[in-house]
Amino acid sequence: MLVRMKKIIVLIAVFILAVAAYSEAIAQEKIAGQPVTVNPAMSKGPENAPVTIHEFSSYQ
């Protein structure tokens, strides 16, 4: 039962972080007035990799 609760807590935390990252991307898009794009220079590894990590940051 305890392991199941830990899994649920982790899933909720991941969901909250994903929503926060998405909200930040949308906010940046509205500020810049241009859509968020990803070009090949912004990525490493094969395109069909089993895991993809997107990092959004702001230095303002």
DSSP file (Angstrom, degrees, kcal/mol; ACC not computed):
  #  RESIDUE AA STRUCTURE BP1 BP2  ACC     N-H-->O    O-->H-N    N-H-->O    O-->H-N    TCO  KAPPA ALPHA  PHI   PSI    X-CA   Y-CA   Z-CA
    1    1 A M     >        0   0    0      0, 0.0     4,-1.9     0, 0.0     5,-0.1   0.000 360.0 360.0 360.0 -41.5    0.0    0.0    0.0
    2    2 A L  H  >  +     0   0    0      1,-0.2     4,-2.1     2,-0.2     5,-0.1   0.879 360.0  52.0 -65.5 -38.4    2.8    2.4    0.9
    3    3 A V  H  > S+     0   0    0      1,-0.2     4,-2.1     2,-0.2    -1,-0.2   0.893 108.2  52.1 -64.5 -39.6    4.6    1.7   -2.4
    4    4 A R  H  > S+     0   0    0      1,-0.2     4,-2.1     2,-0.2    -1,-0.2   0.892 108.6  50.2 -63.9 -40.4    1.4    2.5   -4.3
    5    5 A M  H  X S+     0   0    0     -4,-1.9     4,-2.5     2,-0.2    -1,-0.2   0.893 109.0  52.0 -65.6 -39.3    1.0    5.8   -2.5
    6    6 A K  H  X S+     0   0    0     -4,-2.1     4,-2.4     1,-0.2    -2,-0.2   0.907 109.2  50.2 -63.1 -41.2    4.6    6.8   -3.3
    7    7 A K  H  X S+     0   0    0     -4,-2.1     4,-2.4     2,-0.2    -1,-0.2   0.906 110.8  49.0 -63.0 -42.0    3.9    6.0   -7.0
    8    8 A I  H  X S+     0   0    0     -4,-2.1     4,-2.3     2,-0.2    -2,-0.2   0.909 111.1  49.7 -64.7 -42.3    0.8    8.2   -6.9
    9    9 A I  H  X S+     0   0    0     -4,-2.5     4,-2.4     2,-0.2    -2,-0.2   0.909 111.2  49.3 -63.2 -42.3    2.7   11.0   -5.3
   10   10 A V  H  X S+     0   0    0     -4,-2.4     4,-2.5     2,-0.2    -2,-0.2   0.917 110.9  49.9 -63.6 -43.1    5.5   10.8   -7.9
   11   11 A L  H  X S+     0   0    0     -4,-2.4     4,-2.3     1,-0.2    -2,-0.2   0.899 111.0  49.0 -62.5 -40.9    2.9   10.8  -10.7
   12   12 A I  H  X S+     0   0    0     -4,-2.3     4,-2.4     2,-0.2    -1,-0.2   0.912 111.4  49.7 -64.8 -42.2    1.2   13.9   -9.3
   13   13 A A  H  X S+     0   0    0     -4,-2.4     4,-2.4     2,-0.2    -2,-0.2   0.912 111.0  49.2 -63.3 -42.7    4.5   15.7   -8.9
   14   14 A V  H  X S+     0   0    0     -4,-2.5     4,-2.4     1,-0.2    -1,-0.2   0.909 110.9  50.6 -63.0 -42.2    5.5   14.9  -12.5
   15   15 A F  H  X S+     0   0    0     -4,-2.3     4,-2.4     2,-0.2    -2,-0.2   0.918 110.2  49.2 -61.2 -44.6    2.1   16.1  -13.7
   16   16 A I  H  X S+     0   0    0     -4,-2.4     4,-2.3     1,-0.2    -2,-0.2   0.912 112.0  48.4 -63.2 -42.7    2.5   19.4  -11.7
   17   17 A L  H  X S+     0   0    0     -4,-2.4     4,-2.4     2,-0.2    -1,-0.2   0.888 110.7  51.1 -64.8 -38.5    6.0   19.9  -13.1
   18   18 A A  H  X S+     0   0    0     -4,-2.4     4,-2.5     2,-0.2    -2,-0.2   0.911 110.5  48.5 -65.2 -41.9    4.8   19.2  -16.7
   19   19 A V  H  X S+     0   0    0     -4,-2.4     4,-2.6     2,-0.2    -2,-0.2   0.904 111.6  50.4 -64.2 -40.8    1.9   21.7  -16.3
   20   20 A A  H  X S+     0   0    0     -4,-2.3     4,-2.2     2,-0.2    -2,-0.2   0.917 111.5  47.6 -63.7 -42.9    4.4   24.3  -15.0
   21   21 A A  H  X S+     0   0    0     -4,-2.4     4,-2.1     2,-0.2    -2,-0.2   0.911 113.2  48.4 -64.5 -42.0    6.8   23.8  -17.9
   22   22 A Y  H  X S+     0   0    0     -4,-2.5     4,-2.4     2,-0.2    -2,-0.2   0.913 110.7  50.9 -64.3 -42.7    4.0   24.0  -20.4
   23   23 A S  H  X S+     0   0    0     -4,-2.6     4,-2.4     1,-0.2    -2,-0.2   0.896 109.6  50.7 -62.2 -40.4    2.6   27.2  -18.7
   24   24 A E  H  X S+     0   0    0     -4,-2.2     4,-2.5     2,-0.2    -1,-0.2   0.903 109.8  50.2 -64.0 -41.2    6.1   28.7  -18.9
   25   25 A A  H  X S+     0   0    0     -4,-2.1     4,-2.1     2,-0.2    -2,-0.2   0.907 111.7  47.7 -64.1 -41.6    6.4   27.9  -22.6
   26   26 A I  H  X S+     0   0    0     -4,-2.4     4,-2.2     2,-0.2    -2,-0.2   0.906 111.6  50.7 -65.7 -41.1    3.0   29.4  -23.3
   27   27 A A  H  X S+     0   0    0     -4,-2.4     4,-2.2     1,-0.2    -2,-0.2   0.915 110.8  48.6 -63.2 -42.7    4.0   32.5  -21.3
   28   28 A Q  H  X S+     0   0    0     -4,-2.5     4,-2.8     1,-0.2     6,-0.3   0.886 109.6  53.3 -64.0 -38.0    7.2   32.9  -23.3
   29   29 A E  H  X S+     0   0    0     -4,-2.1     4,-2.0     1,-0.2     5,-0.5   0.908 110.2  46.8 -63.6 -41.6    5.3   32.5  -26.5
   30   30 A K  H  < S+     0   0    0     -4,-2.2    -2,-0.2     2,-0.2    -1,-0.2   0.883 113.8  48.2 -68.0 -38.0    3.0   35.3  -25.6
   31   31 A I  H  < S+     0   0    0     -4,-2.2    -2,-0.2     1,-0.2    -1,-0.2   0.943 118.4  38.7 -67.6 -47.3    5.8   37.5  -24.5
   32   32 A A  H  < S-     0   0    0     -4,-2.8    -2,-0.2     2,-0.2    -1,-0.2   0.762  98.1-137.4 -76.8 -24.6    7.9   37.0  -27.6
   33   33 A G  S  < S+     0   0    0     -4,-2.0    -3,-0.2    -5,-0.3    -4,-0.1   0.567  72.2  97.8  77.7   7.8    4.9   36.9  -30.0
   34   34 A Q  S    S-     0   0    0     -5,-0.5    -1,-0.3    -6,-0.3    -2,-0.2  -0.939  80.6-101.8-126.7 150.3    6.4   33.9  -31.8
   35   35 A P        -     0   0    0      0, 0.0     2,-0.4     0, 0.0    -9,-0.0  -0.320  41.4-101.6 -68.2 153.0    5.6   30.2  -31.5
   36   36 A V        -     0   0    0    -11,-0.1     2,-0.3     2,-0.0   -11,-0.0  -0.610  47.8-174.3 -74.1 128.1    8.0   28.0  -29.5
   37   37 A T        -     0   0    0     -2,-0.4     2,-0.5    -3,-0.1    -3,-0.0  -0.895  20.8-153.2-125.7 156.4   10.2   26.1  -31.9
   38   38 A V        -     0   0    0     -2,-0.3    -2,-0.0     3,-0.0     5,-0.0  -0.986  16.0-171.8-127.0 119.1   12.8   23.3  -31.6
   39   39 A N    >   -     0   0    0     -2,-0.5     3,-2.3     1,-0.1     4,-0.2  -0.698  40.2-101.0-106.5 165.4   15.4   23.0  -34.3
   40   40 A P  G >  S+     0   0    0      0, 0.0     3,-1.4     0, 0.0    -1,-0.1   0.763 118.3  64.8 -57.0 -27.6   18.0   20.2  -34.7
   41   41 A A  G 3  S+     0   0    0      1,-0.3    -3,-0.0     3,-0.0     0, 0.0   0.696  96.4  59.5 -68.8 -16.8   20.7   22.3  -33.1
   42   42 A M  G <  S+     0   0    0     -3,-2.3     2,-0.3     2,-0.0    -1,-0.3   0.375 101.4  64.6 -91.2   4.3   18.7   22.2  -29.8
   43   43 A S    <   -     0   0    0     -3,-1.4     2,-0.3    -4,-0.2     4,-0.1  -0.874  60.0-154.4-130.7 160.4   18.7   18.5  -29.5
   44   44 A K        +     0   0    0     -2,-0.3    -3,-0.0     2,-0.1    -2,-0.0  -0.953  56.6  17.8-128.4 149.4   21.1   15.6  -29.0
   45   45 A G  S    S-     0   0    0     -2,-0.3     2,-0.0     3,-0.0    -2,-0.0  -0.113  99.9 -29.3  85.9 177.2   20.8   11.9  -29.9
   46   46 A P    >   -     0   0    0      0, 0.0     3,-1.3     0, 0.0    -2,-0.1  -0.336  50.6-128.5 -70.6 149.2   18.5   10.1  -32.4
   47   47 A E  T 3  S+     0   0    0      1,-0.3    -3,-0.0    -4,-0.1    -2,-0.0   0.804 108.3  53.1 -66.3 -29.6   15.1   11.5  -33.1
   48   48 A N  T 3  S+     0   0    0      2,-0.0    -1,-0.3     4,-0.0     4,-0.1   0.024  78.5 143.6 -97.0  27.8   13.4    8.2  -32.4
   49   49 A A    <   -     0   0    0     -3,-1.3    -4,-0.0     1,-0.1     0, 0.0  -0.328  59.7-122.8 -64.4 149.0   15.0    7.8  -28.9
   50   50 A P  S    S+     0   0    0      0, 0.0     2,-0.4     0, 0.0    -1,-0.1   0.713  96.9  44.2 -68.5 -19.0   12.8    6.2  -26.3
   51   51 A V        -     0   0    0      2,-0.0     2,-0.4     0, 0.0    -2,-0.1  -0.990  65.2-171.8-129.1 133.9   13.1    9.2  -24.0
   52   52 A T        -     0   0    0     -2,-0.4     2,-0.5    -4,-0.1    -5,-0.0  -0.993   5.0-164.2-125.0 129.5   12.9   12.9  -25.0
   53   53 A I        -     0   0    0     -2,-0.4     2,-0.5     2,-0.0    -2,-0.0  -0.961   1.9-166.5-115.4 125.9   13.7   15.6  -22.5
   54   54 A H        -     0   0    0     -2,-0.5     2,-0.5   -11,-0.0   -11,-0.0  -0.943   5.1-161.9-110.9 130.2   12.6   19.2  -23.2
   55   55 A E        -     0   0    0     -2,-0.5     2,-0.5     2,-0.0    -2,-0.0  -0.954   5.8-172.7-115.9 127.3   14.2   22.0  -21.2
   56   56 A F        +     0   0    0     -2,-0.5     2,-0.3     2,-0.0   -31,-0.1  -0.971  15.1 164.8-116.5 129.3   12.6   25.4  -21.0
   57   57 A S        -     0   0    0     -2,-0.5     2,-0.4   -33,-0.0    -2,-0.0  -0.974  22.9-157.2-143.7 158.7   14.4   28.2  -19.2
   58   58 A S        -     0   0    0     -2,-0.3    -2,-0.0     1,-0.0   -34,-0.0  -0.996   6.2-168.9-138.2 130.7   14.3   31.9  -18.9
   59   59 A Y              0   0    0     -2,-0.4    -1,-0.0     1,-0.2    -2,-0.0   0.068 360.0 360.0-105.4  23.3   17.2   34.2  -17.9
   60   60 A Q              0   0    0      0, 0.0    -1,-0.2     0, 0.0     0, 0.0   0.463 360.0 360.0 -85.5 360.0   15.2   37.3  -17.4
